[in-house]
Amino acid sequence: MKAKTRNFYIIGDLVLLALIPFGIIAVRRYSYTTTPRFAIIQDMDRMPYLKPQRRSPVFADDRGMRPHIAGTMAQQD
């Protein structure tokens, strides 16, 4: 086998090996799963919340819902 032909096959193999991670990413990106995705920055994904109409030790009056502010009105944009 000539050196040029051998080099061509080696380069071709390296290119195919370099494309494998991108193929795996493409397949995993559009696949469906029941497990949640991994998030590096959690933001509000796992934030604790208060259930309305239930007691909460967070506030002094033990209410989870806050009363409306007197003299204000809800507006819809």
mmCIF file of the N, C-alpha and C atoms, coordinates in Angstrom:
data_MODEL
# 
_entry.id   MODEL 
# 
loop_
_atom_site.group_PDB 
_atom_site.id 
_atom_site.type_symbol 
_atom_site.label_atom_id 
_atom_site.label_alt_id 
_atom_site.label_comp_id 
_atom_site.label_asym_id 
_atom_site.label_entity_id 
_atom_site.label_seq_id 
_atom_site.pdbx_PDB_ins_code 
_atom_site.Cartn_x 
_atom_site.Cartn_y 
_atom_site.Cartn_z 
_atom_site.occupancy 
_atom_site.B_iso_or_equiv 
_atom_site.pdbx_formal_charge 
_atom_site.auth_seq_id 
_atom_site.auth_comp_id 
_atom_site.auth_asym_id 
_atom_site.auth_atom_id 
_atom_site.pdbx_PDB_model_num 
ATOM 1   N N  . MET A 1 1  ? 0.846   -1.174 0.000  1.00 0.00 ? 1  MET A N  1 
ATOM 2   C CA . MET A 1 1  ? 0.000   0.000  0.000  1.00 0.00 ? 1  MET A CA 1 
ATOM 3   C C  . MET A 1 1  ? 0.894   1.241  0.000  1.00 0.00 ? 1  MET A C  1 
ATOM 4   N N  . LYS A 1 2  ? 0.527   2.199  -0.810 1.00 0.00 ? 2  LYS A N  1 
ATOM 5   C CA . LYS A 1 2  ? 1.323   3.410  -0.920 1.00 0.00 ? 2  LYS A CA 1 
ATOM 6   C C  . LYS A 1 2  ? 1.122   4.292  0.310  1.00 0.00 ? 2  LYS A C  1 
ATOM 7   N N  . ALA A 1 3  ? 2.069   5.147  0.580  1.00 0.00 ? 3  ALA A N  1 
ATOM 8   C CA . ALA A 1 3  ? 2.023   6.025  1.760  1.00 0.00 ? 3  ALA A CA 1 
ATOM 9   C C  . ALA A 1 3  ? 0.876   7.024  1.657  1.00 0.00 ? 3  ALA A C  1 
ATOM 10  N N  . LYS A 1 4  ? 0.603   7.523  0.452  1.00 0.00 ? 4  LYS A N  1 
ATOM 11  C CA . LYS A 1 4  ? -0.476  8.509  0.279  1.00 0.00 ? 4  LYS A CA 1 
ATOM 12  C C  . LYS A 1 4  ? -1.838  7.870  0.568  1.00 0.00 ? 4  LYS A C  1 
ATOM 13  N N  . THR A 1 5  ? -2.024  6.665  0.105  1.00 0.00 ? 5  THR A N  1 
ATOM 14  C CA . THR A 1 5  ? -3.288  5.965  0.332  1.00 0.00 ? 5  THR A CA 1 
ATOM 15  C C  . THR A 1 5  ? -3.470  5.666  1.816  1.00 0.00 ? 5  THR A C  1 
ATOM 16  N N  . ARG A 1 6  ? -2.380  5.240  2.469  1.00 0.00 ? 6  ARG A N  1 
ATOM 17  C CA . ARG A 1 6  ? -2.458  4.942  3.901  1.00 0.00 ? 6  ARG A CA 1 
ATOM 18  C C  . ARG A 1 6  ? -2.788  6.211  4.697  1.00 0.00 ? 6  ARG A C  1 
ATOM 19  N N  . ASN A 1 7  ? -2.150  7.321  4.336  1.00 0.00 ? 7  ASN A N  1 
ATOM 20  C CA . ASN A 1 7  ? -2.420  8.589  5.013  1.00 0.00 ? 7  ASN A CA 1 
ATOM 21  C C  . ASN A 1 7  ? -3.873  9.024  4.801  1.00 0.00 ? 7  ASN A C  1 
ATOM 22  N N  . PHE A 1 8  ? -4.400  8.783  3.622  1.00 0.00 ? 8  PHE A N  1 
ATOM 23  C CA . PHE A 1 8  ? -5.789  9.135  3.327  1.00 0.00 ? 8  PHE A CA 1 
ATOM 24  C C  . PHE A 1 8  ? -6.739  8.358  4.238  1.00 0.00 ? 8  PHE A C  1 
ATOM 25  N N  . TYR A 1 9  ? -6.488  7.076  4.421  1.00 0.00 ? 9  TYR A N  1 
ATOM 26  C CA . TYR A 1 9  ? -7.334  6.255  5.291  1.00 0.00 ? 9  TYR A CA 1 
ATOM 27  C C  . TYR A 1 9  ? -7.210  6.675  6.758  1.00 0.00 ? 9  TYR A C  1 
ATOM 28  N N  . ILE A 1 10 ? -6.022  7.029  7.176  1.00 0.00 ? 10 ILE A N  1 
ATOM 29  C CA . ILE A 1 10 ? -5.820  7.464  8.564  1.00 0.00 ? 10 ILE A CA 1 
ATOM 30  C C  . ILE A 1 10 ? -6.564  8.769  8.824  1.00 0.00 ? 10 ILE A C  1 
ATOM 31  N N  . ILE A 1 11 ? -6.455  9.707  7.910  1.00 0.00 ? 11 ILE A N  1 
ATOM 32  C CA . ILE A 1 11 ? -7.161  10.982 8.056  1.00 0.00 ? 11 ILE A CA 1 
ATOM 33  C C  . ILE A 1 11 ? -8.666  10.769 8.000  1.00 0.00 ? 11 ILE A C  1 
ATOM 34  N N  . GLY A 1 12 ? -9.119  9.915  7.109  1.00 0.00 ? 12 GLY A N  1 
ATOM 35  C CA . GLY A 1 12 ? -10.553 9.615  7.029  1.00 0.00 ? 12 GLY A CA 1 
ATOM 36  C C  . GLY A 1 12 ? -11.078 8.995  8.311  1.00 0.00 ? 12 GLY A C  1 
ATOM 37  N N  . ASP A 1 13 ? -10.307 8.079  8.880  1.00 0.00 ? 13 ASP A N  1 
ATOM 38  C CA . ASP A 1 13 ? -10.706 7.464  10.151 1.00 0.00 ? 13 ASP A CA 1 
ATOM 39  C C  . ASP A 1 13 ? -10.764 8.501  11.272 1.00 0.00 ? 13 ASP A C  1 
ATOM 40  N N  . LEU A 1 14 ? -9.801  9.400  11.327 1.00 0.00 ? 14 LEU A N  1 
ATOM 41  C CA . LEU A 1 14 ? -9.777  10.437 12.358 1.00 0.00 ? 14 LEU A CA 1 
ATOM 42  C C  . LEU A 1 14 ? -10.965 11.393 12.220 1.00 0.00 ? 14 LEU A C  1 
ATOM 43  N N  . VAL A 1 15 ? -11.329 11.713 10.991 1.00 0.00 ? 15 VAL A N  1 
ATOM 44  C CA . VAL A 1 15 ? -12.487 12.583 10.767 1.00 0.00 ? 15 VAL A CA 1 
ATOM 45  C C  . VAL A 1 15 ? -13.764 11.890 11.240 1.00 0.00 ? 15 VAL A C  1 
ATOM 46  N N  . LEU A 1 16 ? -13.913 10.612 10.918 1.00 0.00 ? 16 LEU A N  1 
ATOM 47  C CA . LEU A 1 16 ? -15.095 9.874  11.373 1.00 0.00 ? 16 LEU A CA 1 
ATOM 48  C C  . LEU A 1 16 ? -15.143 9.771  12.892 1.00 0.00 ? 16 LEU A C  1 
ATOM 49  N N  . LEU A 1 17 ? -13.994 9.543  13.520 1.00 0.00 ? 17 LEU A N  1 
ATOM 50  C CA . LEU A 1 17 ? -13.955 9.489  14.983 1.00 0.00 ? 17 LEU A CA 1 
ATOM 51  C C  . LEU A 1 17 ? -14.297 10.844 15.602 1.00 0.00 ? 17 LEU A C  1 
ATOM 52  N N  . ALA A 1 18 ? -13.911 11.930 14.942 1.00 0.00 ? 18 ALA A N  1 
ATOM 53  C CA . ALA A 1 18 ? -14.220 13.269 15.453 1.00 0.00 ? 18 ALA A CA 1 
ATOM 54  C C  . ALA A 1 18 ? -15.705 13.580 15.326 1.00 0.00 ? 18 ALA A C  1 
ATOM 55  N N  . LEU A 1 19 ? -16.408 12.942 14.396 1.00 0.00 ? 19 LEU A N  1 
ATOM 56  C CA . LEU A 1 19 ? -17.838 13.199 14.194 1.00 0.00 ? 19 LEU A CA 1 
ATOM 57  C C  . LEU A 1 19 ? -18.732 12.390 15.137 1.00 0.00 ? 19 LEU A C  1 
ATOM 58  N N  . ILE A 1 20 ? -18.195 11.355 15.769 1.00 0.00 ? 20 ILE A N  1 
ATOM 59  C CA . ILE A 1 20 ? -18.999 10.499 16.652 1.00 0.00 ? 20 ILE A CA 1 
ATOM 60  C C  . ILE A 1 20 ? -19.617 11.280 17.814 1.00 0.00 ? 20 ILE A C  1 
ATOM 61  N N  . PRO A 1 21 ? -18.877 12.136 18.541 1.00 0.00 ? 21 PRO A N  1 
ATOM 62  C CA . PRO A 1 21 ? -19.522 12.879 19.639 1.00 0.00 ? 21 PRO A CA 1 
ATOM 63  C C  . PRO A 1 21 ? -20.680 13.751 19.169 1.00 0.00 ? 21 PRO A C  1 
ATOM 64  N N  . PHE A 1 22 ? -20.559 14.363 18.002 1.00 0.00 ? 22 PHE A N  1 
ATOM 65  C CA . PHE A 1 22 ? -21.643 15.196 17.484 1.00 0.00 ? 22 PHE A CA 1 
ATOM 66  C C  . PHE A 1 22 ? -22.869 14.352 17.134 1.00 0.00 ? 22 PHE A C  1 
ATOM 67  N N  . GLY A 1 23 ? -22.651 13.157 16.644 1.00 0.00 ? 23 GLY A N  1 
ATOM 68  C CA . GLY A 1 23 ? -23.773 12.253 16.369 1.00 0.00 ? 23 GLY A CA 1 
ATOM 69  C C  . GLY A 1 23 ? -24.474 11.831 17.640 1.00 0.00 ? 23 GLY A C  1 
ATOM 70  N N  . ILE A 1 24 ? -23.712 11.537 18.675 1.00 0.00 ? 24 ILE A N  1 
ATOM 71  C CA . ILE A 1 24 ? -24.314 11.161 19.960 1.00 0.00 ? 24 ILE A CA 1 
ATOM 72  C C  . ILE A 1 24 ? -25.117 12.318 20.529 1.00 0.00 ? 24 ILE A C  1 
ATOM 73  N N  . ILE A 1 25 ? -24.577 13.530 20.456 1.00 0.00 ? 25 ILE A N  1 
ATOM 74  C CA . ILE A 1 25 ? -25.291 14.711 20.948 1.00 0.00 ? 25 ILE A CA 1 
ATOM 75  C C  . ILE A 1 25 ? -26.584 14.907 20.175 1.00 0.00 ? 25 ILE A C  1 
ATOM 76  N N  . ALA A 1 26 ? -26.550 14.747 18.861 1.00 0.00 ? 26 ALA A N  1 
ATOM 77  C CA . ALA A 1 26 ? -27.751 14.932 18.046 1.00 0.00 ? 26 ALA A CA 1 
ATOM 78  C C  . ALA A 1 26 ? -28.822 13.909 18.396 1.00 0.00 ? 26 ALA A C  1 
ATOM 79  N N  . VAL A 1 27 ? -28.435 12.666 18.618 1.00 0.00 ? 27 VAL A N  1 
ATOM 80  C CA . VAL A 1 27 ? -29.399 11.622 18.962 1.00 0.00 ? 27 VAL A CA 1 
ATOM 81  C C  . VAL A 1 27 ? -29.996 11.883 20.342 1.00 0.00 ? 27 VAL A C  1 
ATOM 82  N N  . ARG A 1 28 ? -29.165 12.230 21.316 1.00 0.00 ? 28 ARG A N  1 
ATOM 83  C CA . ARG A 1 28 ? -29.639 12.459 22.681 1.00 0.00 ? 28 ARG A CA 1 
ATOM 84  C C  . ARG A 1 28 ? -30.489 13.720 22.776 1.00 0.00 ? 28 ARG A C  1 
ATOM 85  N N  . ARG A 1 29 ? -30.223 14.698 21.924 1.00 0.00 ? 29 ARG A N  1 
ATOM 86  C CA . ARG A 1 29 ? -30.959 15.964 21.977 1.00 0.00 ? 29 ARG A CA 1 
ATOM 87  C C  . ARG A 1 29 ? -32.417 15.776 21.598 1.00 0.00 ? 29 ARG A C  1 
ATOM 88  N N  . TYR A 1 30 ? -32.715 14.903 20.685 1.00 0.00 ? 30 TYR A N  1 
ATOM 89  C CA . TYR A 1 30 ? -34.078 14.734 20.201 1.00 0.00 ? 30 TYR A CA 1 
ATOM 90  C C  . TYR A 1 30 ? -34.728 13.444 20.678 1.00 0.00 ? 30 TYR A C  1 
ATOM 91  N N  . SER A 1 31 ? -34.156 12.812 21.679 1.00 0.00 ? 31 SER A N  1 
ATOM 92  C CA . SER A 1 31 ? -34.775 11.601 22.220 1.00 0.00 ? 31 SER A CA 1 
ATOM 93  C C  . SER A 1 31 ? -35.673 11.977 23.398 1.00 0.00 ? 31 SER A C  1 
ATOM 94  N N  . TYR A 1 32 ? -36.671 11.155 23.661 1.00 0.00 ? 32 TYR A N  1 
ATOM 95  C CA . TYR A 1 32 ? -37.621 11.400 24.742 1.00 0.00 ? 32 TYR A CA 1 
ATOM 96  C C  . TYR A 1 32 ? -37.264 10.527 25.940 1.00 0.00 ? 32 TYR A C  1 
ATOM 97  N N  . THR A 1 33 ? -37.374 11.109 27.129 1.00 0.00 ? 33 THR A N  1 
ATOM 98  C CA . THR A 1 33 ? -37.068 10.388 28.349 1.00 0.00 ? 33 THR A CA 1 
ATOM 99  C C  . THR A 1 33 ? -37.980 10.875 29.468 1.00 0.00 ? 33 THR A C  1 
ATOM 100 N N  . THR A 1 34 ? -38.173 10.035 30.468 1.00 0.00 ? 34 THR A N  1 
ATOM 101 C CA . THR A 1 34 ? -39.002 10.428 31.605 1.00 0.00 ? 34 THR A CA 1 
ATOM 102 C C  . THR A 1 34 ? -38.175 11.058 32.713 1.00 0.00 ? 34 THR A C  1 
ATOM 103 N N  . THR A 1 35 ? -36.864 10.945 32.656 1.00 0.00 ? 35 THR A N  1 
ATOM 104 C CA . THR A 1 35 ? -36.020 11.545 33.683 1.00 0.00 ? 35 THR A CA 1 
ATOM 105 C C  . THR A 1 35 ? -35.746 13.004 33.333 1.00 0.00 ? 35 THR A C  1 
ATOM 106 N N  . PRO A 1 36 ? -35.658 13.875 34.341 1.00 0.00 ? 36 PRO A N  1 
ATOM 107 C CA . PRO A 1 36 ? -35.394 15.288 34.049 1.00 0.00 ? 36 PRO A CA 1 
ATOM 108 C C  . PRO A 1 36 ? -33.971 15.492 33.543 1.00 0.00 ? 36 PRO A C  1 
ATOM 109 N N  . ARG A 1 37 ? -33.791 16.553 32.808 1.00 0.00 ? 37 ARG A N  1 
ATOM 110 C CA . ARG A 1 37 ? -32.472 16.869 32.287 1.00 0.00 ? 37 ARG A CA 1 
ATOM 111 C C  . ARG A 1 37 ? -31.588 17.413 33.401 1.00 0.00 ? 37 ARG A C  1 
ATOM 112 N N  . PHE A 1 38 ? -30.301 17.275 33.240 1.00 0.00 ? 38 PHE A N  1 
ATOM 113 C CA . PHE A 1 38 ? -29.340 17.775 34.213 1.00 0.00 ? 38 PHE A CA 1 
ATOM 114 C C  . PHE A 1 38 ? -29.143 19.262 33.977 1.00 0.00 ? 38 PHE A C  1 
ATOM 115 N N  . ALA A 1 39 ? -29.271 20.049 35.037 1.00 0.00 ? 39 ALA A N  1 
ATOM 116 C CA . ALA A 1 39 ? -29.093 21.493 34.929 1.00 0.00 ? 39 ALA A CA 1 
ATOM 117 C C  . ALA A 1 39 ? -27.894 21.909 35.777 1.00 0.00 ? 39 ALA A C  1 
ATOM 118 N N  . ILE A 1 40 ? -26.948 22.584 35.166 1.00 0.00 ? 40 ILE A N  1 
ATOM 119 C CA . ILE A 1 40 ? -25.776 23.051 35.900 1.00 0.00 ? 40 ILE A CA 1 
ATOM 120 C C  . ILE A 1 40 ? -26.175 24.210 36.806 1.00 0.00 ? 40 ILE A C  1 
ATOM 121 N N  . ILE A 1 41 ? -26.925 25.158 36.277 1.00 0.00 ? 41 ILE A N  1 
ATOM 122 C CA . ILE A 1 41 ? -27.419 26.290 37.057 1.00 0.00 ? 41 ILE A CA 1 
ATOM 123 C C  . ILE A 1 41 ? -28.883 25.999 37.371 1.00 0.00 ? 41 ILE A C  1 
ATOM 124 N N  . GLN A 1 42 ? -29.203 25.813 38.632 1.00 0.00 ? 42 GLN A N  1 
ATOM 125 C CA . GLN A 1 42 ? -30.529 25.358 39.029 1.00 0.00 ? 42 GLN A CA 1 
ATOM 126 C C  . GLN A 1 42 ? -31.605 26.438 38.891 1.00 0.00 ? 42 GLN A C  1 
ATOM 127 N N  . ASP A 1 43 ? -31.270 27.705 39.056 1.00 0.00 ? 43 ASP A N  1 
ATOM 128 C CA . ASP A 1 43 ? -32.212 28.821 39.008 1.00 0.00 ? 43 ASP A CA 1 
ATOM 129 C C  . ASP A 1 43 ? -33.486 28.498 39.785 1.00 0.00 ? 43 ASP A C  1 
ATOM 130 N N  . MET A 1 44 ? -34.609 28.332 39.103 1.00 0.00 ? 44 MET A N  1 
ATOM 131 C CA . MET A 1 44 ? -35.868 28.087 39.791 1.00 0.00 ? 44 MET A CA 1 
ATOM 132 C C  . MET A 1 44 ? -36.351 26.651 39.620 1.00 0.00 ? 44 MET A C  1 
ATOM 133 N N  . ASP A 1 45 ? -35.511 25.772 39.146 1.00 0.00 ? 45 ASP A N  1 
ATOM 134 C CA . ASP A 1 45 ? -35.927 24.394 38.910 1.00 0.00 ? 45 ASP A CA 1 
ATOM 135 C C  . ASP A 1 45 ? -36.287 23.663 40.202 1.00 0.00 ? 45 ASP A C  1 
ATOM 136 N N  . ARG A 1 46 ? -35.496 23.859 41.230 1.00 0.00 ? 46 ARG A N  1 
ATOM 137 C CA . ARG A 1 46 ? -35.712 23.140 42.473 1.00 0.00 ? 46 ARG A CA 1 
ATOM 138 C C  . ARG A 1 46 ? -36.022 24.100 43.624 1.00 0.00 ? 46 ARG A C  1 
ATOM 139 N N  . MET A 1 47 ? -36.704 25.174 43.313 1.00 0.00 ? 47 MET A N  1 
ATOM 140 C CA . MET A 1 47 ? -37.011 26.186 44.312 1.00 0.00 ? 47 MET A CA 1 
ATOM 141 C C  . MET A 1 47 ? -38.171 25.736 45.196 1.00 0.00 ? 47 MET A C  1 
ATOM 142 N N  . PRO A 1 48 ? -38.046 25.837 46.533 1.00 0.00 ? 48 PRO A N  1 
ATOM 143 C CA . PRO A 1 48 ? -39.183 25.487 47.384 1.00 0.00 ? 48 PRO A CA 1 
ATOM 144 C C  . PRO A 1 48 ? -40.292 26.519 47.220 1.00 0.00 ? 48 PRO A C  1 
ATOM 145 N N  . TYR A 1 49 ? -41.509 26.102 47.326 1.00 0.00 ? 49 TYR A N  1 
ATOM 146 C CA . TYR A 1 49 ? -42.626 27.025 47.164 1.00 0.00 ? 49 TYR A CA 1 
ATOM 147 C C  . TYR A 1 49 ? -43.656 26.773 48.256 1.00 0.00 ? 49 TYR A C  1 
ATOM 148 N N  . LEU A 1 50 ? -44.491 27.753 48.476 1.00 0.00 ? 50 LEU A N  1 
ATOM 149 C CA . LEU A 1 50 ? -45.541 27.658 49.474 1.00 0.00 ? 50 LEU A CA 1 
ATOM 150 C C  . LEU A 1 50 ? -46.842 27.266 48.791 1.00 0.00 ? 50 LEU A C  1 
ATOM 151 N N  . LYS A 1 51 ? -47.543 26.327 49.360 1.00 0.00 ? 51 LYS A N  1 
ATOM 152 C CA . LYS A 1 51 ? -48.829 25.942 48.809 1.00 0.00 ? 51 LYS A CA 1 
ATOM 153 C C  . LYS A 1 51 ? -49.883 26.910 49.335 1.00 0.00 ? 51 LYS A C  1 
ATOM 154 N N  . PRO A 1 52 ? -50.711 27.478 48.473 1.00 0.00 ? 52 PRO A N  1 
ATOM 155 C CA . PRO A 1 52 ? -51.713 28.433 48.923 1.00 0.00 ? 52 PRO A CA 1 
ATOM 156 C C  . PRO A 1 52 ? -52.723 27.785 49.867 1.00 0.00 ? 52 PRO A C  1 
ATOM 157 N N  . GLN A 1 53 ? -53.272 28.594 50.748 1.00 0.00 ? 53 GLN A N  1 
ATOM 158 C CA . GLN A 1 53 ? -54.286 28.163 51.715 1.00 0.00 ? 53 GLN A CA 1 
ATOM 159 C C  . GLN A 1 53 ? -53.746 27.173 52.736 1.00 0.00 ? 53 GLN A C  1 
ATOM 160 N N  . ARG A 1 54 ? -52.439 27.077 52.890 1.00 0.00 ? 54 ARG A N  1 
ATOM 161 C CA . ARG A 1 54 ? -51.859 26.179 53.892 1.00 0.00 ? 54 ARG A CA 1 
ATOM 162 C C  . ARG A 1 54 ? -50.988 26.977 54.845 1.00 0.00 ? 54 ARG A C  1 
ATOM 163 N N  . ARG A 1 55 ? -50.747 26.419 56.005 1.00 0.00 ? 55 ARG A N  1 
ATOM 164 C CA . ARG A 1 55 ? -49.917 27.081 57.001 1.00 0.00 ? 55 ARG A CA 1 
ATOM 165 C C  . ARG A 1 55 ? -48.459 27.082 56.540 1.00 0.00 ? 55 ARG A C  1 
ATOM 166 N N  . SER A 1 56 ? -47.763 28.141 56.916 1.00 0.00 ? 56 SER A N  1 
ATOM 167 C CA . SER A 1 56 ? -46.356 28.250 56.568 1.00 0.00 ? 56 SER A CA 1 
ATOM 168 C C  . SER A 1 56 ? -45.605 28.905 57.719 1.00 0.00 ? 56 SER A C  1 
ATOM 169 N N  . PRO A 1 57 ? -44.553 28.281 58.192 1.00 0.00 ? 57 PRO A N  1 
ATOM 170 C CA . PRO A 1 57 ? -43.780 28.880 59.279 1.00 0.00 ? 57 PRO A CA 1 
ATOM 171 C C  . PRO A 1 57 ? -42.868 30.017 58.816 1.00 0.00 ? 57 PRO A C  1 
ATOM 172 N N  . VAL A 1 58 ? -42.870 30.321 57.529 1.00 0.00 ? 58 VAL A N  1 
ATOM 173 C CA . VAL A 1 58 ? -41.989 31.349 56.997 1.00 0.00 ? 58 VAL A CA 1 
ATOM 174 C C  . VAL A 1 58 ? -42.423 32.733 57.473 1.00 0.00 ? 58 VAL A C  1 
ATOM 175 N N  . PHE A 1 59 ? -43.734 32.975 57.512 1.00 0.00 ? 59 PHE A N  1 
ATOM 176 C CA . PHE A 1 59 ? -44.247 34.290 57.875 1.00 0.00 ? 59 PHE A CA 1 
ATOM 177 C C  . PHE A 1 59 ? -44.774 34.279 59.308 1.00 0.00 ? 59 PHE A C  1 
ATOM 178 N N  . ALA A 1 60 ? -44.806 35.443 59.918 1.00 0.00 ? 60 ALA A N  1 
ATOM 179 C CA . ALA A 1 60 ? -45.217 35.563 61.323 1.00 0.00 ? 60 ALA A CA 1 
ATOM 180 C C  . ALA A 1 60 ? -46.671 35.159 61.535 1.00 0.00 ? 60 ALA A C  1 
ATOM 181 N N  . ASP A 1 61 ? -47.546 35.404 60.541 1.00 0.00 ? 61 ASP A N  1 
ATOM 182 C CA . ASP A 1 61 ? -48.967 35.065 60.703 1.00 0.00 ? 61 ASP A CA 1 
ATOM 183 C C  . ASP A 1 61 ? -49.294 33.642 60.234 1.00 0.00 ? 61 ASP A C  1 
ATOM 184 N N  . ASP A 1 62 ? -48.287 32.839 59.920 1.00 0.00 ? 62 ASP A N  1 
ATOM 185 C CA . ASP A 1 62 ? -48.427 31.431 59.508 1.00 0.00 ? 62 ASP A CA 1 
ATOM 186 C C  . ASP A 1 62 ? -49.256 31.214 58.253 1.00 0.00 ? 62 ASP A C  1 
ATOM 187 N N  . ARG A 1 63 ? -49.374 32.214 57.395 1.00 0.00 ? 63 ARG A N  1 
ATOM 188 C CA . ARG A 1 63 ? -50.126 32.047 56.143 1.00 0.00 ? 63 ARG A CA 1 
ATOM 189 C C  . ARG A 1 63 ? -49.160 31.927 54.973 1.00 0.00 ? 63 ARG A C  1 
ATOM 190 N N  . GLY A 1 64 ? -49.494 31.043 54.040 1.00 0.00 ? 64 GLY A N  1 
ATOM 191 C CA . GLY A 1 64 ? -48.687 30.901 52.834 1.00 0.00 ? 64 GLY A CA 1 
ATOM 192 C C  . GLY A 1 64 ? -49.038 31.952 51.805 1.00 0.00 ? 64 GLY A C  1 
ATOM 193 N N  . MET A 1 65 ? -50.331 32.315 51.725 1.00 0.00 ? 65 MET A N  1 
ATOM 194 C CA . MET A 1 65 ? -50.777 33.355 50.799 1.00 0.00 ? 65 MET A CA 1 
ATOM 195 C C  . MET A 1 65 ? -50.670 34.701 51.490 1.00 0.00 ? 65 MET A C  1 
ATOM 196 N N  . ARG A 1 66 ? -50.225 35.679 50.778 1.00 0.00 ? 66 ARG A N  1 
ATOM 197 C CA . ARG A 1 66 ? -50.130 37.025 51.336 1.00 0.00 ? 66 ARG A CA 1 
ATOM 198 C C  . ARG A 1 66 ? -51.401 37.786 51.008 1.00 0.00 ? 66 ARG A C  1 
ATOM 199 N N  . PRO A 1 67 ? -51.904 38.596 51.940 1.00 0.00 ? 67 PRO A N  1 
ATOM 200 C CA . PRO A 1 67 ? -53.113 39.372 51.655 1.00 0.00 ? 67 PRO A CA 1 
ATOM 201 C C  . PRO A 1 67 ? -52.827 40.462 50.617 1.00 0.00 ? 67 PRO A C  1 
ATOM 202 N N  . HIS A 1 68 ? -53.872 40.897 49.927 1.00 0.00 ? 68 HIS A N  1 
ATOM 203 C CA . HIS A 1 68 ? -53.731 41.971 48.947 1.00 0.00 ? 68 HIS A CA 1 
ATOM 204 C C  . HIS A 1 68 ? -53.393 43.272 49.655 1.00 0.00 ? 68 HIS A C  1 
ATOM 205 N N  . ILE A 1 69 ? -52.645 44.103 49.005 1.00 0.00 ? 69 ILE A N  1 
ATOM 206 C CA . ILE A 1 69 ? -52.269 45.398 49.580 1.00 0.00 ? 69 ILE A CA 1 
ATOM 207 C C  . ILE A 1 69 ? -53.458 46.339 49.434 1.00 0.00 ? 69 ILE A C  1 
ATOM 208 N N  . ALA A 1 70 ? -53.803 46.993 50.518 1.00 0.00 ? 70 ALA A N  1 
ATOM 209 C CA . ALA A 1 70 ? -54.962 47.899 50.506 1.00 0.00 ? 70 ALA A CA 1 
ATOM 210 C C  . ALA A 1 70 ? -54.718 49.054 49.550 1.00 0.00 ? 70 ALA A C  1 
ATOM 211 N N  . GLY A 1 71 ? -55.755 49.411 48.785 1.00 0.00 ? 71 GLY A N  1 
ATOM 212 C CA . GLY A 1 71 ? -55.663 50.538 47.862 1.00 0.00 ? 71 GLY A CA 1 
ATOM 213 C C  . GLY A 1 71 ? -55.035 50.190 46.522 1.00 0.00 ? 71 GLY A C  1 
ATOM 214 N N  . THR A 1 72 ? -54.811 48.927 46.249 1.00 0.00 ? 72 THR A N  1 
ATOM 215 C CA . THR A 1 72 ? -54.245 48.535 44.958 1.00 0.00 ? 72 THR A CA 1 
ATOM 216 C C  . THR A 1 72 ? -55.269 47.702 44.174 1.00 0.00 ? 72 THR A C  1 
ATOM 217 N N  . MET A 1 73 ? -55.057 47.629 42.868 1.00 0.00 ? 73 MET A N  1 
ATOM 218 C CA . MET A 1 73 ? -55.973 46.901 42.007 1.00 0.00 ? 73 MET A CA 1 
ATOM 219 C C  . MET A 1 73 ? -55.167 46.107 40.975 1.00 0.00 ? 73 MET A C  1 
ATOM 220 N N  . ALA A 1 74 ? -55.557 44.912 40.723 1.00 0.00 ? 74 ALA A N  1 
ATOM 221 C CA . ALA A 1 74 ? -54.868 44.098 39.720 1.00 0.00 ? 74 ALA A CA 1 
ATOM 222 C C  . ALA A 1 74 ? -55.151 44.645 38.333 1.00 0.00 ? 74 ALA A C  1 
ATOM 223 N N  . GLN A 1 75 ? -54.151 44.692 37.490 1.00 0.00 ? 75 GLN A N  1 
ATOM 224 C CA . GLN A 1 75 ? -54.331 45.157 36.116 1.00 0.00 ? 75 GLN A CA 1 
ATOM 225 C C  . GLN A 1 75 ? -53.914 44.068 35.150 1.00 0.00 ? 75 GLN A C  1 
ATOM 226 N N  . GLN A 1 76 ? -54.588 44.041 34.026 1.00 0.00 ? 76 GLN A N  1 
ATOM 227 C CA . GLN A 1 76 ? -54.263 43.072 32.994 1.00 0.00 ? 76 GLN A CA 1 
ATOM 228 C C  . GLN A 1 76 ? -53.698 43.815 31.797 1.00 0.00 ? 76 GLN A C  1 
ATOM 229 N N  . ASP A 1 77 ? -52.534 43.387 31.342 1.00 0.00 ? 77 ASP A N  1 
ATOM 230 C CA . ASP A 1 77 ? -51.883 44.068 30.203 1.00 0.00 ? 77 ASP A CA 1 
ATOM 231 C C  . ASP A 1 77 ? -52.455 43.625 28.896 1.00 0.00 ? 77 ASP A C  1 
# 
